[in-house]
Amino acid sequence: MRIKATSQDGTVIAQAEYGSVDIGEEVFKKGFAEKCKPPSRTDICEEKKLDPGQLVLRNLKSPIPLWGRRSNQSTFSRPKGHLSEKLTLDLKNENDAGNLTTFPKESLAVGDFNLGSNVSLAKIKQDQKLIEENEKLKTEKDALLESYKALELKVEQIAQELQNEGNILIAQRNEMQQKLYMSVEDFVLEVDESSLNKRLKTLQDLSVSLEAVYGEAKEGANSDEILQKFYDWKCDKREEFTSVRSETDASLQRLVAWFQRTLKVFDLSVEEPLISEDAVDNIDEILEKTESSVCKELEIALVDQGDADKEIILNTYSQVLQKIRSEERLIATVQAKYKDSIEFKKQLIEYLNKSPSVDHLLSIKKTLKSLKARLRWKLVEKNNLEESDDPDGSQIEKIKEEITQLRNNVFQEIYHEREEYEMLTSLAQKWFPELPLLHPEIGLLKYMNSGGLLTMSLERDLLDAEPMKELSSKRPLVCSEVNGQTILLKGYSVDVDTEAKVIERAATYHRAWREAEEESGLLPLIFLFLCKSDPMAYLMVPYYPRANLSTVQASMPLNSEEALKVMKGVAQGLHTLHKADIIHGSLHQNNVFAINREQGIVGDFDFTKSMSQRASVNMMVGDLSLISPELKMGKPASPSSDLYAYGCLLLWLSVQNQEFEINKDGIPKVDQFHLDNKVKSLLCSLIYYRSSMTAEQVLNAECFLIPKEKSVPNPEKDTEYTPYKKEEEIKMENLDKCMDKTRNGEANFDR
């Protein structure tokens, strides 16, 4: 290397060679430098003034070729090898790290090499440290890669093992099902061959006969001692009767023998007739003995039993009747099992040694994918036509109709998909628990965990949604129409953790609603789906415009009868939730709906919030807080706190626009209002003594009981018929009410 010149800015121009190789030319060919103008005379003159020991490389970030050793030793011979090793390592590591920094082209020229003078040894040490760290990271990366490959191989092996095991378990399950089927079939055949009906008829006849003789049986303990006592008593009686009968038989035989001997005395055909002394015996003794024996036997057979004997017989009768009843119940159980076994056989034989198919579900999903693609394309067409300079109105309307039809078709297929999921869920729960694991691509496990609410086929952009900012400012809320039904989409911001909680809470609510559906008193949830592009979960619910209590009371307040009808439905909704161990926590006038002013339902709550978070929001109805005193004291929400909010809403509906008088604890005073006694009694229980109240008890409160309808006389058959009110009077009353509300600014002319 030789120095050629020095620029005014301190840049040193040098020429480097390695044998016959020009280092500058090689760097230029590789694209790391460009040719520069020849140095000026001034620069050349400065060449001799520069100390070669001061030369260092500038822009050391960029890799430069390895210089190698030269045959002649120069002033750069010592640092050259040291720097070249570092530069080579730097080049290697920066290439490995994907962070290659090119050498500045203005600092190199063919045959010339610009060397910076501002690079310090500290920079070189720092670069060396980075090189070492890069080498260490590369080593760690290689080790992790090897570990990853080993783990991947292990996972694959374990998956295969779990699968050669899954198949074994399925085969064993099928074998057990076969055995179960055979056992059920044997049971059915055995019952068919047995005479259960005949046996049951015999037992019934026997019990009727015994009851006719002995009357009503005593309720006593079922003890074998009673039967043993009866057996011993019966044996003693039989032994006694046998002894008496034997004695009677012996006496009668002696009497018969006497008569036979007497006959022989008077029988002339006998060659050697007996003399009278042979026939004569103590006949009086024989007759007396015979009479005594016969009387004793008759006494045993005909004389009424004593109290002790009657007690034994009645106890035994009661025990026998209990045994009869027990056997009758056993026969009834066997017959019920027989009926269930017949039905079980029909179901089992259909799925025996078979595997359910998901082909139909996959076909529906394929159809849905095609329909959604067509729908998106039509939406693009519509937007393009609307934004064109000369829009064609008829063409736009035609495309809108096609879009509406496609949307309907999409939802129709989504409902078909839900039906298929329901069928597969039933099969998985009853017969094939391995189904979600064998076909993870259909997402059956997610569907089951969501209680049938979650759908993966619905997307936000497929709906013709209209923002509803006036209903909620907290979350995105849009309105749309699905198959002729107006719906709301509630958007929830979710992440990985809250997404699972939202699905779980919504599924729990949805399962509670499904228990009674329309009779549950709850707002139904239609679908829950996740947004693919944004961290959002959307809940689809029916939309009841201007039906929440806040809007109803602001426009045309409910009368007392309507209020009781609505609040009875709300009580049913709370009962449904509490029975499912769900605390609403945020019951207020905006999420309680009065459908057609007569059906009350409880709206859903924010599924991103826990029970305590929902209960911590202070909601007011008029000047009255809906938060119960125990919540204000920091206690957790409970069914009692829901009932307190319910009681405040009922009070608010009952007193209309009257002002509340509230004590120091924030509890309203019910006695200040002139209310129906039944309603006042319920309000006192809800607001003051609610700890002992349940939603079911509220539902059965006396004020909610429907009175019996009065029979309306028939004017054609009853000459004394007097109408309750003439039609004209009713119309005038309604008109007067309307006029009063109009004066008070309460009338809803839209309605």
HUURGI-V133299 format. One record per residue. RES is the residue in three letters. SS is DSSP state (a for helix, b for strand, c for the rest). PHI is phi in whole degrees, -180 to 180 (NA if undefined). PSI is psi in whole degrees, 0 to 359 (none if undefined). Layout:
res ss phi psi
RES SS PHI PSI
RES SS PHI PSI
This chain:
res ss phi psi
MET c NA 138
ARG b -138 143
ILE b -82 132
LYS b -105 321
ALA b -165 169
THR b -133 128
SER c -79 170
GLN c -66 330
ASP c -84 8
GLY c 95 359
THR c -73 130
VAL b -97 129
ILE b -102 123
ALA b -133 160
GLN b -117 130
ALA c -119 136
GLU b -137 153
TYR b -135 98
GLY c 66 236
SER c -93 4
VAL b -94 127
ASP b -89 113
ILE a -62 318
GLY a -61 319
GLU a -64 320
GLU a -66 320
VAL a -65 322
PHE a -65 318
LYS a -63 325
LYS c -78 353
GLY c 87 14
PHE c -93 356
ALA c -154 170
GLU c -135 161
LYS c -71 147
CYS c -125 168
LYS c -69 154
PRO c -61 149
PRO c -68 148
SER c -75 168
ARG a -63 326
THR a -62 318
ASP a -64 323
ILE a -67 322
CYS a -63 330
GLU c -79 354
GLU c -61 318
LYS c -74 338
LYS c -78 342
LEU c -82 132
ASP c -79 119
PRO a -58 332
GLY a -68 346
GLN a -89 355
LEU c -74 128
VAL c -137 163
LEU c -79 139
ARG c -100 155
ASN c 56 57
LEU c -70 354
LYS c -65 329
SER c -86 141
PRO c -76 145
ILE c -128 157
PRO c -64 153
LEU c -70 129
TRP c -80 323
GLY c 80 188
ARG c -97 145
ARG c -104 157
SER c -72 325
ASN c -99 136
GLN c -81 134
SER c -128 183
THR c -67 341
PHE c -96 6
SER a -67 323
ARG a -74 306
PRO a -73 342
LYS a -62 310
GLY a -64 322
HIS a -64 316
LEU a -69 323
SER a -64 322
GLU a -63 318
LYS a -66 318
LEU a -66 322
THR a -64 315
LEU a -63 321
ASP a -62 315
LEU a -61 316
LYS a -63 314
ASN a -72 323
GLU a -70 329
ASN a -67 319
ASP a -64 322
ALA a -80 355
GLY c 71 25
ASN c -128 59
LEU c -77 126
THR c -109 121
THR c -78 153
PHE c -73 133
PRO c -58 128
LYS a -68 332
GLU a -74 352
SER a -99 359
LEU b -126 152
ALA b -147 160
VAL c -63 124
GLY c 78 348
ASP b -120 150
PHE b -136 118
ASN b -86 125
LEU b -115 128
GLY c -78 152
SER c -109 4
ASN c -101 2
VAL c -83 126
SER c -100 165
LEU a -65 331
ALA a -63 322
LYS a -65 320
ILE a -64 317
LYS a -63 321
GLN a -65 318
ASP a -65 322
GLN a -64 322
LYS a -65 319
LEU a -64 321
ILE a -61 314
GLU a -63 319
GLU a -65 321
ASN a -63 319
GLU a -62 319
LYS a -65 316
LEU a -64 322
LYS a -64 318
THR a -62 316
GLU a -64 320
LYS a -63 317
ASP a -63 320
ALA a -66 317
LEU a -65 323
LEU a -64 317
GLU a -63 318
SER a -63 319
TYR a -62 316
LYS a -64 320
ALA a -64 317
LEU a -66 321
GLU a -62 318
LEU a -65 320
LYS a -66 318
VAL a -61 319
GLU a -64 319
GLN a -65 317
ILE a -65 321
ALA a -62 319
GLN a -65 318
GLU a -63 317
LEU a -65 327
GLN a -69 293
ASN a -29 323
GLU a -69 307
GLY a -53 315
ASN a -65 323
ILE a -65 315
LEU a -63 320
ILE a -64 319
ALA a -64 320
GLN a -66 321
ARG a -62 316
ASN a -63 322
GLU a -65 318
MET a -65 322
GLN a -62 321
GLN a -63 316
LYS a -65 319
LEU a -62 319
TYR a -62 317
MET a -65 320
SER a -64 317
VAL a -64 319
GLU a -65 319
ASP a -63 319
PHE a -62 316
VAL a -63 317
LEU a -65 320
GLU a -64 319
VAL a -67 321
ASP a -62 322
GLU a -78 336
SER c -79 157
SER c -102 62
LEU a -66 317
ASN a -64 320
LYS a -66 318
ARG a -64 318
LEU a -63 321
LYS a -65 320
THR a -64 315
LEU a -64 319
GLN a -64 318
ASP a -64 319
LEU a -64 316
SER a -65 322
VAL a -64 318
SER a -65 315
LEU a -64 318
GLU a -65 327
ALA a -67 327
VAL a -85 314
TYR a -104 352
GLY c 81 207
GLU c -75 135
ALA c -80 154
LYS c -84 144
GLU c -89 110
GLY c -140 178
ALA c -71 142
ASN c -83 105
SER c -132 138
ASP a -74 343
GLU a -64 326
ILE a -64 315
LEU a -66 323
GLN a -67 320
LYS a -64 319
PHE a -64 321
TYR a -64 315
ASP a -64 318
TRP a -63 319
LYS a -66 321
CYS a -65 318
ASP a -63 314
LYS a -63 319
ARG a -67 321
GLU a -65 318
GLU a -64 314
PHE a -65 322
THR a -66 319
SER a -64 315
VAL a -65 317
ARG a -66 322
SER a -63 317
GLU a -64 319
THR a -64 318
ASP a -62 319
ALA a -66 319
SER a -65 317
LEU a -66 323
GLN a -66 321
ARG a -64 320
LEU a -66 319
VAL a -64 317
ALA a -61 323
TRP a -64 317
PHE a -64 321
GLN a -66 318
ARG a -66 322
THR a -64 321
LEU a -64 322
LYS a -66 331
VAL a -64 320
PHE a -94 4
ASP c -87 116
LEU c -81 346
SER c -80 351
VAL c -80 132
GLU c -63 317
GLU c -119 85
PRO c -65 149
LEU c -76 149
ILE c -84 163
SER a -64 334
GLU a -69 329
ASP a -70 327
ALA a -88 336
VAL c -75 130
ASP c -139 177
ASN c -77 83
ILE a -65 327
ASP a -63 319
GLU a -66 320
ILE a -65 315
LEU a -65 320
GLU a -65 317
LYS a -65 318
THR a -65 316
GLU a -62 320
SER a -65 318
SER a -68 317
VAL a -65 318
CYS a -65 321
LYS a -65 321
GLU a -68 319
LEU a -65 325
GLU a -65 318
ILE a -65 322
ALA a -82 328
LEU a -109 334
VAL c -74 141
ASP c -59 150
GLN c -72 158
GLY c -80 175
ASP a -61 320
ALA a -64 318
ASP a -66 319
LYS a -62 320
GLU a -61 316
ILE a -63 316
ILE a -66 316
LEU a -67 320
ASN a -63 319
THR a -66 322
TYR a -62 317
SER a -62 319
GLN a -65 319
VAL a -64 319
LEU a -66 322
GLN a -64 320
LYS a -64 322
ILE a -64 314
ARG a -62 320
SER a -63 318
GLU a -68 324
GLU a -62 318
ARG a -65 321
LEU a -62 318
ILE a -64 319
ALA a -62 320
THR a -64 316
VAL a -62 319
GLN a -65 321
ALA a -65 317
LYS a -63 324
TYR a -63 317
LYS a -65 316
ASP a -65 324
SER a -66 323
ILE a -62 315
GLU a -67 320
PHE a -62 320
LYS a -61 318
LYS a -63 319
GLN a -73 318
LEU a -70 322
ILE a -66 337
GLU a -73 328
TYR a -112 7
LEU c -67 126
ASN c 58 29
LYS c -123 159
SER c -122 131
PRO c -66 148
SER c -103 141
VAL c -106 11
ASP a -62 320
HIS a -65 320
LEU a -65 318
LEU a -64 325
SER a -65 319
ILE a -63 317
LYS a -63 322
LYS a -65 317
THR a -62 318
LEU a -62 318
LYS a -61 317
SER a -66 317
LEU a -64 319
LYS a -67 324
ALA a -65 317
ARG a -65 321
LEU a -65 317
ARG a -63 320
TRP a -64 319
LYS a -65 324
LEU a -64 321
VAL a -65 317
GLU a -59 315
LYS a -62 315
ASN a -63 320
ASN a -65 319
LEU a -66 319
GLU a -68 330
GLU a -92 359
SER c -72 163
ASP c -69 327
ASP c -127 76
PRO c -67 141
ASP c -97 108
GLY a -61 317
SER a -66 321
GLN a -67 321
ILE a -63 316
GLU a -63 322
LYS a -63 316
ILE a -67 323
LYS a -61 319
GLU a -64 319
GLU a -64 321
ILE a -64 317
THR a -61 317
GLN a -66 319
LEU a -65 320
ARG a -61 315
ASN a -61 320
ASN a -65 321
VAL a -61 312
PHE a -69 328
GLN a -63 317
GLU a -69 326
ILE a -65 321
TYR a -68 323
HIS a -63 320
GLU a -62 318
ARG a -63 319
GLU a -61 318
GLU a -66 320
TYR a -62 319
GLU a -62 318
MET a -64 315
LEU a -67 324
THR a -63 317
SER a -62 318
LEU a -66 319
ALA a -66 324
GLN a -76 329
LYS a -96 312
TRP c -123 326
PHE c -127 76
PRO c -65 343
GLU c -81 354
LEU a -58 313
PRO a -63 332
LEU a -83 328
LEU a -74 332
HIS c -129 69
PRO a -66 342
GLU a -69 340
ILE a -89 351
GLY c 65 36
LEU a -67 326
LEU a -65 319
LYS a -63 319
TYR a -63 317
MET a -66 319
ASN a -66 333
SER c -89 6
GLY c 67 25
GLY c 83 12
LEU c -94 326
LEU b -77 137
THR c -131 139
MET c -98 359
SER c -98 352
LEU c -99 140
GLU c -134 149
ARG a -62 320
ASP a -76 355
LEU a -82 347
LEU c -97 145
ASP c -87 80
ALA c -93 143
GLU b -118 123
PRO b -59 142
MET c -124 67
LYS c -66 334
GLU c -72 343
LEU c -90 329
SER c -156 134
SER c -107 357
LYS c -87 325
ARG c -143 160
PRO c -60 128
LEU b -137 119
VAL b -128 158
CYS b -117 143
SER b -153 182
GLU b -130 131
VAL b -128 114
ASN c 52 44
GLY c 82 359
GLN b -108 131
THR b -78 129
ILE b -130 160
LEU b -115 143
LEU b -110 118
LYS b -100 122
GLY b -98 133
TYR b -122 130
SER b -76 124
VAL c -132 158
ASP c -126 195
VAL a -61 320
ASP a -77 311
THR a -71 335
GLU a -61 314
ALA a -64 322
LYS a -68 320
VAL a -61 315
ILE a -63 317
GLU a -64 313
ARG a -67 318
ALA a -65 322
ALA a -66 320
THR a -62 315
TYR a -62 316
HIS a -65 321
ARG a -65 321
ALA a -62 319
TRP a -66 322
ARG a -69 341
GLU a -61 321
ALA a -130 351
GLU a 52 248
GLU a -64 335
GLU a -91 5
SER c -78 337
GLY c 77 17
LEU b -118 152
LEU c -70 123
PRO c -73 148
LEU b -102 129
ILE b -90 303
PHE b -144 154
LEU b -128 126
PHE b -143 159
LEU b -106 148
CYS c -86 134
LYS c -79 329
SER c -94 334
ASP c -126 155
PRO c -76 68
MET b -130 144
ALA b -118 133
TYR b -114 133
LEU b -112 126
MET b -100 124
VAL b -134 159
PRO b -66 152
TYR c -110 121
TYR c -112 92
PRO c -64 133
ARG c 55 34
ALA c -110 354
ASN b -73 156
LEU a -60 326
SER a -62 314
THR a -71 319
VAL a -62 315
GLN a -70 334
ALA a -79 336
SER a -101 297
MET c -139 96
PRO c -58 149
LEU c -71 141
ASN c -79 178
SER a -62 320
GLU a -67 316
GLU a -65 320
ALA a -61 319
LEU a -67 321
LYS a -62 314
VAL a -65 314
MET a -72 337
LYS a -67 319
GLY a -64 323
VAL a -65 320
ALA a -62 322
GLN a -64 320
GLY a -63 316
LEU a -65 322
HIS a -62 319
THR a -63 316
LEU a -67 313
HIS a -66 327
LYS a -65 331
ALA c -93 14
ASP c 60 39
ILE c -114 126
ILE c -98 123
HIS c -66 305
GLY c 83 340
SER c -139 46
LEU c -74 122
HIS c -153 178
GLN c -69 345
ASN c -91 343
ASN c -118 23
VAL b -116 126
PHE b -114 141
ALA b -110 94
ILE b -77 122
ASN c 55 25
ARG c 63 19
GLU c -144 341
GLN b -114 120
GLY b -101 134
ILE b -134 153
VAL b -94 128
GLY c -78 163
ASP c -73 171
PHE c -120 180
ASP c -74 109
PHE c -78 353
THR c -82 348
LYS c -106 148
SER c -77 174
MET a -60 316
SER a -68 324
GLN a -67 321
ARG a -66 321
ALA a -76 347
SER c -82 349
VAL c -81 125
ASN c -84 107
MET c -102 140
MET b -118 142
VAL b -122 106
GLY c 67 232
ASP c -97 11
LEU b -108 128
SER b -81 139
LEU c -91 2
ILE c -86 129
SER c -73 158
PRO a -58 323
GLU a -68 328
LEU a -68 322
LYS a -65 335
MET c -85 1
GLY c 94 6
LYS c -78 156
PRO c -71 158
ALA c -66 152
SER c -153 172
PRO a -56 329
SER a -64 321
SER a -69 326
ASP a -64 319
LEU a -69 330
TYR a -65 314
ALA a -62 322
TYR a -62 316
GLY a -63 321
CYS a -66 320
LEU a -65 319
LEU a -65 320
LEU a -64 317
TRP a -61 319
LEU a -70 329
SER a -78 326
VAL a -97 356
GLN c 57 240
ASN c -96 11
GLN c -71 150
GLU c -78 148
PHE c -92 139
GLU c -106 119
ILE b -117 138
ASN c -82 183
LYS c -67 338
ASP c -85 0
GLY c 84 8
ILE c -92 132
PRO b -73 152
LYS c -93 116
VAL c -79 329
ASP c -66 343
GLN c -73 345
PHE c -103 147
HIS c -92 98
LEU c -123 166
ASP c -60 139
ASN a -59 321
LYS a -67 318
VAL a -67 318
LYS a -63 321
SER a -63 317
LEU a -66 319
LEU a -63 319
CYS a -62 320
SER a -66 321
LEU a -74 324
ILE a -94 326
TYR c -104 323
TYR c -125 37
ARG a -72 344
SER a -60 334
SER a -100 6
MET c -100 150
THR c -126 162
ALA a -63 328
GLU a -66 321
GLN a -66 322
VAL a -62 318
LEU a -61 327
ASN c -98 16
ALA c -62 154
GLU a -65 328
CYS a -71 342
PHE a -95 353
LEU c -69 133
ILE c -78 121
PRO c -69 154
LYS c -67 136
GLU c -70 134
LYS c -74 139
SER c -73 127
VAL c -90 122
PRO c -61 150
ASN c -94 116
PRO c -65 338
GLU c -78 333
LYS c -106 336
ASP c -109 114
THR c -74 342
GLU c -94 14
TYR c -65 130
THR c -129 119
PRO c -62 149
TYR c -63 314
LYS c -149 141
LYS c -70 155
GLU a -60 321
GLU a -65 321
GLU a -65 320
ILE a -63 316
LYS a -62 319
MET a -66 321
GLU a -64 314
ASN a -61 321
LEU a -66 320
ASP a -64 319
LYS a -62 316
CYS a -62 318
MET a -65 320
ASP a -63 317
LYS a -69 327
THR a -65 320
ARG a -64 326
ASN c -85 1
GLY c 72 24
GLU c -105 351
ALA c -72 145
ASN c -110 94
PHE c -68 334
ASP c -63 324
ARG c -73 none
